[in-house]
Amino acid sequence: MKQYMLSVHMVEGEPPPPEDQIQQMYKDVDGVNAEMQRAGAWVFGGGLHPAETATVVKVSDGEVVTTDGPFAETKEQLGGFWVIKATDLDEALAWAAKATAACRGPVEVRPFQDEPEG
């Protein structure tokens, strides 16, 4: 089986939904998580804190440099993700359809690179 990342995107600065909707989203995501686990598709998943909590680590002129904030200077940020196992892209897209309905945000589906044999 191939592994796919289903990444949930959010727009920084948009007002959050009302608390009752947030709680329902959590319940719906928990339901999709449980369904993925029962089906054997679940590898790992989780939500992320806001992008402003990120720290970027890079090497510059041979020195490790850390900076606060997200790497990408954009309003659209990664809000959470799942790593799943699926037989093909169609199956991964079916899981993404359930995920986007549960979390009420766009979900990008990307396959992992194949591991070299040997």
C-alpha positions in Angstrom: 0.0 0.0 0.0 1.1 3.5 -0.7 1.2 6.2 2.0 -0.5 9.6 1.5 -0.5 12.8 3.5 -3.9 14.5 3.8 -3.1 18.0 4.9 -5.7 20.4 6.3 -5.2 24.0 5.4 -6.4 27.1 7.3 -6.3 30.8 6.6 -4.6 32.8 9.4 -6.6 35.8 10.6 -10.0 34.5 9.7 -12.3 34.6 12.7 -12.8 31.2 14.3 -16.2 29.5 14.1 -18.4 29.6 17.2 -17.4 27.3 20.0 -20.3 24.9 19.5 -19.2 24.4 15.8 -15.6 23.9 16.9 -16.7 21.2 19.4 -18.7 19.5 16.6 -15.7 19.6 14.3 -13.6 17.8 17.0 -16.2 15.1 17.3 -16.5 14.7 13.6 -12.7 14.5 13.2 -12.6 11.9 16.0 -15.2 9.9 14.1 -13.1 10.0 10.9 -10.0 9.0 12.9 -11.8 6.0 14.4 -13.1 5.0 11.0 -9.6 5.2 9.5 -8.2 3.1 12.4 -10.9 0.4 12.0 -10.2 0.2 8.2 -6.5 -0.1 8.7 -5.8 3.1 6.8 -4.6 5.2 9.8 -0.8 5.7 10.2 -0.7 9.0 12.1 -2.5 12.3 12.4 -2.8 15.4 14.4 -3.7 19.0 14.6 -1.1 21.8 14.8 -0.9 25.0 16.9 -1.2 28.2 14.9 1.7 29.0 12.5 3.0 31.9 14.7 4.2 29.2 17.2 6.5 27.7 14.6 10.3 27.9 14.7 12.3 27.6 11.5 15.7 25.9 11.6 18.2 26.2 8.8 21.9 26.3 8.1 23.4 29.5 6.9 27.1 29.8 6.2 27.8 26.7 8.2 25.8 27.9 11.3 22.5 26.6 12.5 20.1 29.6 12.6 16.6 29.6 14.2 13.9 32.1 13.5 10.4 32.6 15.0 7.3 32.2 12.9 6.3 30.1 9.9 8.7 29.4 7.0 6.1 30.5 4.4 5.0 34.1 4.4 1.4 33.5 3.5 -2.0 33.5 5.1 -2.7 29.9 4.2 -1.0 27.6 6.6 -1.0 23.9 7.5 -3.4 23.3 10.3 -3.2 19.6 10.7 -2.7 16.3 8.8 -3.2 12.6 8.5 -0.8 10.1 7.2 -2.7 7.2 5.7 -2.2 3.9 3.8 -4.4 3.5 0.7 -4.3 1.1 -2.2 -4.4 4.0 -4.7 -5.2 7.7 -5.2 -8.9 7.1 -5.5 -9.0 5.5 -2.0 -6.9 8.4 -0.6 -9.3 10.9 -2.2 -12.3 9.1 -0.6 -10.7 9.5 2.8 -9.9 13.1 2.0 -13.6 13.7 1.2 -14.5 12.4 4.7 -11.7 14.5 6.3 -12.7 17.8 4.6 -16.3 17.3 5.7 -15.2 16.6 9.3 -12.7 19.4 9.7 -14.5 21.9 7.5 -11.3 23.0 5.7 -9.6 22.2 2.5 -7.6 19.0 2.4 -4.6 18.4 0.1 -3.7 14.9 -0.8 -0.1 14.0 -1.7 1.6 10.7 -2.1 4.8 9.9 -0.3 7.8 9.1 -2.5 8.4 5.4 -2.9 11.3 4.0 -0.8 14.1 2.7 -2.9 14.4 -1.1 -2.7 17.6 -2.7 -1.5 
